Amino acid sequence: MPDAVLFHSRYDHEFMAHSHDVLTFILVTGGTVRIDIDGTSYRVDKGQFVTIGAHQVHAARPVDGAGWKMRSVHLRPETLAGFSRMSPADIEGMQFLRPVHDAGNPAGSLFLDIHYRSEVDGPNGERGDRFRSFLGWLSNNLDMLAPQPRSRRSSDDRAEQARKILADTIFDGISLDQVANEVGMSPFALIRSFKKNFGICPHTWRLQQRANEVARLLRSRVRLIDAAGACGFSDQSHMARVFKKVFGVTPGQYGSMHRADRLQ
């Protein structure tokens, strides 16, 4: 079964605007959170389920001082495609216009079952069966989420060029002024165009890409100190602050999280 990652924790801090190349499924199990998805804000209460498509820009913040608790599953589009008549590219290109639903359906109980079974010893085949049941139900009920191809933002060749420069120098210290100069824009104009095209500003885009690379290295069992140096962070503390705003947990916690490969 292809890789997936499971999270569960209590949160009382903001998640910065970011996106992932995976599908994200969230069940709020306590409190209330405000989740922004592609510029639309949703209040999500205990017992509600949220689906976020790959590459959809999202952020989260607590509604009150009590914070919120949630469980999540992150999986690659090709994993869901294996249970659907849609291609991985189609699923990766989807956005969901009705992403928030009450969890009082089979998906909610299956979702919790996946999490609970990942935390205790038990037959691997049984865990995998529950996971496959969840994916099967989801693929058969995607219509309730109002999926549609992700709308293309206005195209700006210079913003695309700037993103390529940032991608090619993701772990270097190139400044925004340098990038703006290379594409023939002022820094202010570049920030505005970049956000219009990609949903987030250049600095945030670079930070989330660094955090995503840290996650990849940690899944490969790279040491924290080595991951920080490889990904352009000044030290482990800097890496931890950024990582937590993207993934909700510290790099150390991420490395010890339950993985869906335990469900096989």
Secondary structure as UniProt FT lines:
FT   STRAND          4..11
FT   STRAND          15..18
FT   STRAND          23..37
FT   TURN            38..39
FT   STRAND          40..45
FT   TURN            46..47
FT   STRAND          48..52
FT   TURN            54..55
FT   STRAND          58..62
FT   TURN            65..66
FT   STRAND          68..75
FT   HELIX           77..81
FT   TURN            82..83
FT   HELIX           88..92
FT   STRAND          94..96
FT   STRAND          100..102
FT   HELIX           106..118
FT   HELIX           124..140
FT   HELIX           142..145
FT   STRAND          147..149
FT   HELIX           157..168
FT   TURN            169..171
FT   HELIX           176..183
FT   HELIX           187..198
FT   HELIX           202..219
FT   TURN            220..221
FT   HELIX           224..230
FT   TURN            231..232
FT   HELIX           236..247
FT   HELIX           251..255
FT   HELIX           260..263
//
